Amino acid sequence: MAKAMQKVYVTADAFGKQQFWGHVIRVGQQLGRKNVRTDEPTEHVDTKILETLVELDAGTQLPIGLRVDGFIVADSQQMARQ
């Protein structure tokens, strides 16, 4: 049986509250240092991150290099089992 792909959506400041949907392709093996920084004065630069590769749904195009926030959507059946 094939494993279902985890749904995810991303948002970007440039697009307001609009959500762009896709699915997780790969999740990193270990936490690492944050190597992309914004100009936000309140940004935590010592935060450890887990890199995740997301493929957006067909027809979705965002500019290359656009900073986005990603949100993995929990499977409701999986949540019910916990």
C-alpha positions in Angstrom: 0.0 0.0 0.0 1.4 3.4 -1.0 1.9 5.9 1.8 -0.2 9.1 1.4 1.7 12.3 1.0 1.5 14.8 3.8 -0.5 17.9 2.8 1.1 21.3 3.3 0.4 24.9 2.5 2.7 27.9 2.3 2.0 31.6 2.8 4.1 34.7 1.8 3.9 38.2 3.0 3.7 39.4 -0.6 0.4 37.5 -1.1 -1.3 38.4 2.2 -3.3 35.5 3.7 -3.5 33.5 0.5 -2.6 29.9 0.9 -0.7 27.8 -1.7 -1.2 24.1 -1.3 1.1 21.2 -2.0 2.6 18.1 -0.4 5.8 17.2 1.4 8.4 15.5 -0.8 11.2 15.1 1.7 12.0 16.0 5.4 15.6 16.5 6.5 17.3 13.9 8.7 18.5 16.3 11.5 18.0 19.7 12.9 20.5 22.3 11.6 21.4 25.9 11.9 19.2 28.5 10.2 21.1 29.7 7.1 18.5 32.0 5.6 17.8 35.3 7.4 15.3 38.1 7.0 15.7 41.7 7.9 13.3 41.4 10.8 14.9 42.8 14.0 13.0 40.3 16.1 14.2 37.3 14.2 15.7 34.4 16.2 19.0 33.6 14.5 19.9 30.8 16.8 16.8 28.8 15.9 17.4 25.2 14.8 15.4 24.2 11.7 14.4 21.0 9.9 14.6 21.5 6.2 11.6 20.3 4.3 11.1 20.0 0.5 7.6 20.9 -0.6 6.1 20.4 -4.1 3.3 22.9 -4.8 0.2 21.7 -6.6 0.1 21.9 -10.4 -0.5 25.4 -11.7 0.9 27.2 -8.7 3.8 29.5 -9.5 5.6 31.6 -7.0 8.7 33.7 -7.7 12.0 31.9 -7.2 13.7 33.0 -4.0 10.4 34.1 -2.4 10.5 33.6 1.4 7.5 31.5 2.6 6.2 30.0 5.8 5.1 26.4 5.5 2.4 24.7 7.5 2.0 20.9 7.5 -1.6 19.8 7.9 -2.3 17.0 10.3 -4.3 14.1 9.0 -7.6 14.1 10.9 -7.6 10.2 11.1 -4.1 10.2 12.5 -5.1 12.9 15.1 -8.1 10.8 16.2 -5.8 7.8 17.0 -3.7 9.9 19.4 
